[in-house]
Each structure stands twice: as structure tokens, then as C-alpha cells.
Amino acid sequence: MASAAGFNQTGPVPSSAALKPPRTNRPARPNYRNIHRYPLPVNVHPIPAVIPHNPLSIISAVLSYLTFLISPPTQKIQTAYFDLNTSSVHVTDERAIQALWQMGFFGKGNLSRSEPSWLEREKKRRGLLGGSTSEEATRKRRTERRELKLERARVEALAIEERLKAEAAIRDSSTVSNGSASIDDSAEATAVSVEKFSVKKAMEAKYRESRLRKTQNGDASQPTGPLESANEKSVRFSPVVQERQLTSTAVQDIETDDAIIENEEHLQLSNEETFFLVYALGSLHVVDTLNNVIPTSDLLPLLCHHSYYPARKSSAALQPDDPFMISYTVYHHFRSLGWVVRSGVKFGTDYLLYNRGPVFSHAEFAIIIIPSYEHPYWAETQERRHHVASKQDRSWWWLHCVNRVQAQVKKSLVVCYVEVPPPPSSIDDVGALLGRYKVREFLLRRWTPNRTRD
């Protein structure tokens, strides 16, 4: 007689540890702390601190100054070109792309979601490079989540079916010796089978079912993965089609080995990022179609004209509430405070604020920009008052929708009011022009009485 611990009449019973899905060995993540150790594309050369009661610190500081005098540090200035057709700025040099992304998360790859990784993905697709990219990991995670949702729906349907059968059996069994049970008691009895479904339980249930099925079939030596699809379909082609596919694959492999993959991706900068790199940091030069560097005094009106759609003519007068001036004021404000500012168009906002960058954590705040006209100049004439009303027109329904979206993605909504000054007399001094704008921040949060009691 076999013991009850490990065997029964039909055969060995797999233990609970054997029924758990095996842990997948995930590839090691890149060392983002080292890759993005510089917050901005600026060469910083710190000087040792001078301690009065320590003479060695004075000598160290003097040596540092002498080193800077003998071989002064140089700032690497990247180059980008402005496309008049798309009203955008592009960087094509691979080293400049890598530097701008790794030091401050500037720009976006035109063939990628965010980080310019098209070349890496193409090499991995052709089998020239191992591992997986962030896009492939996201796609795999979404596929697993979709399969788990289908498994959850199947298990819940089975649980509901079993519960209905149990209730029907109790309803029909009216001649039980101990008395008839009520429907409420049956619901409590079957509540265990309708417990809340989780991802971990779905993986374990899927893996347990596949292991038990193979154990019954006598083929337990080949374990199946936790996400093996039972309804997986296979397509078979004719021998002629398969031969053509094999031939084309072999030719493609030969061409891949012989040819060098050319990087077809470039970095696309927003107008606000471009002007911040040119004016605030001095680490970027923007050239025109003739490869001439555009000075800062000419770049500002160019970006202001192209902030409209279609772009305004170069002869048009600049307005203090041009979309570029309003958006750049907010961008410069938060970048100066140390935030990583990215576009928030996918969440219906103007900007997203990251503490360190998108590879470290999700954005914590979402920014909405609203121009404010508090200066008496904007209320002098009826035409100006109509202009102010059209610029500030917002509805409570709009605010409710935006706030609801940010609550769903667990972000705090910040409304930034930009005080628009009167038209300037000259735009030659960019610093004085930007100093006339002021930013006011308001954080919107849902008030919950139970959580805000004293």
C-alpha cells in the first residue's frame, strides 16, 4: 500500500513546488545610473573646496586652476538642422544623438517610441545581436497580459458555471435527511471557487493544468511554459511555398552578413528643447538649408513663426502670447529647477515632469499651460478683451476630463498660468524678454474627506 504523502492509486502526485511555474531568467538591465550620470550635455569641471585650516586643500585648488589655465576645457557643441517643411529640428550625427539622449533625455527617435533604438532593434531582428529591446519587452508583456486576461475570463466562467450547478443541486435536493440548504448557504459554500483572480494565480493554474495533462499522458519529461496557449493555431504551406521561403531567408542571411546595416534613424527635437540647448546651455548649433548657423536672435522669431499651423510669414510681427513663447517659458522654468521635461501629448497635457528621467521612474506630474493676462494693457480696448477671452477660454468639462485622465494614470495635474506681458519694444535681448514672463503653479488634487481628517 502506497503512502498517502506521495502516491495514490493512479500514480505519483506532483508536489506543490513542482506545480508552480518556473521562474524565467530575465536579462540584466543596463546600468542606467552610469549611462545617464550627467543630467545635461554640459562639461562640468568641479574645483576642490578650500578649507582654511587645511593647507593641502589650498594647494589642490591652485593646481586645479593651473590645469584649467594650461589646458582650458572645451565644450562639445552638437549640430542640428531646421526643416522648414515640418517645422522641426533634426539631429543626424550618431554621437550627437547618443549624447543628447543620455545627458538630459532630449529629443525622440523618429523610428522609435522614445529612445532612439531602431538600429539595435534591427540588429536583433536579423539575429546579429542578442538580448531584447524595451519595445520587445513591452510587446511581450502585453501579450502575456492579454493571455492572462483570457485565462481569467475562462476560470471565472467555469466558477460561475459550477456555482450555478451547486445551487441547482441544492434546490432540487429537497429530501435530504439533515434538512434543505438555502441558496445563500450554497453561495457561501462555493465562494472559495470564485475567489479574486490574480496574475500569479493565473500563471500557476495554467502551468498546473499543463503539467497534470502531461502527467496523465505519460510525458512529464517535457515541461511546458506557463503561458502556453491551448488554442494555438498552426498554418502549413505547400512544399513549393516553403522552399521559396527557405531560399529567401538564406539569401537575406547572406546579404545581412555581407552588408553593413546603416542607421536610418535620427533624433527629432522639439522647438522648446532646441532653444533651451542653444540659448540656455550653448551646447547646440542650428543650421539652415545652406549649412549656415542660425544666431539666437534669428532663431527665436523663426520658432515663434513656426509655432502656428500653417507657419506664419517671416514678415509678421511677433506677439507676446505666441504659442512658442508661452510653452518655452514653462519649459525653461521647470528645466532650470532640475526636472526632466517631456511631451505630455499621450496623456492630453502639455508636459510631463520626471524626477530623474523616463528610464528610472514614471512621470509624477502632468502640466497644463494657460496664458494669463493680468496686465492692464490687455483690458484697454474691446479688441484686446476679445483676444484675451479667446485665449483663456476653458470649460469645466475640459478640466474634469483632463483631471480624470491624470487620476487614472496616477499623475498629479499642475496648472501653470503664464503672465503675458505687453508687446516688447525689442527682441534683441532674449534674457530681458524672457524675464518679463512669470509662471504661477497650482496643483489640483481630489479632496477625499476620509483621508484628510485631522
Number of C-alpha atoms within 10 A of each C-alpha: 6 10 7 10 9 11 13 12 9 7 11 13 15 14 10 8 8 12 17 18 20 15 8 7 6 7 8 7 6 8 9 12 10 9 11 19 12 15 15 22 24 17 12 10 9 7 13 15 10 15 11 9 8 9 10 12 15 16 13 15 16 15 14 15 14 12 12 13 10 8 8 10 12 8 12 14 15 20 17 23 21 23 13 13 8 9 18 17 20 22 22 16 15 13 10 20 25 15 19 22 21 21 16 22 23 26 25 22 21 18 16 16 12 16 22 22 19 20 16 16 20 15 14 15 12 13 12 13 12 11 12 13 14 12 16 12 11 11 12 12 12 12 13 17 14 12 17 21 16 13 20 20 13 12 17 17 13 14 18 15 12 15 20 15 12 17 21 13 12 17 14 11 12 11 8 10 6 6 9 13 14 11 14 9 12 18 15 10 13 17 13 10 14 16 10 10 14 11 14 12 14 20 22 17 19 23 23 19 14 20 25 16 13 15 18 11 9 9 12 14 9 9 14 16 16 22 19 13 11 8 6 6 6 5 4 7 8 7 9 8 11 12 12 11 12 11 12 12 12 12 11 13 15 11 11 15 11 9 9 8 11 8 13 10 19 22 27 23 21 18 24 18 19 25 22 19 22 19 18 14 13 16 20 21 20 23 18 13 10 7 11 11 15 16 13 17 13 11 19 20 21 21 22 22 23 22 19 13 8 9 16 15 10 12 8 9 10 18 16 18 21 17 16 19 24 22 22 17 18 26 21 18 14 14 17 12 8 15 19 23 27 22 17 17 10 9 15 16 20 18 24 25 24 20 15 18 20 17 12 12 10 16 22 15 19 27 24 22 19 19 18 19 21 13 12 9 13 18 15 10 9 10 11 13 15 13 12 18 12 10 14 13 8 11 8 8 9 10 13 10 12 17 21 15 15 18 14 8 12 14 21 18 24 21 18 19 19 23 20 22 22 16 13 12 7 9 16 12 10 13 11 12 17 16 10 13 17 16 17 14 14 12 12 11 12 9 8 8 7 7 7 7 6 4
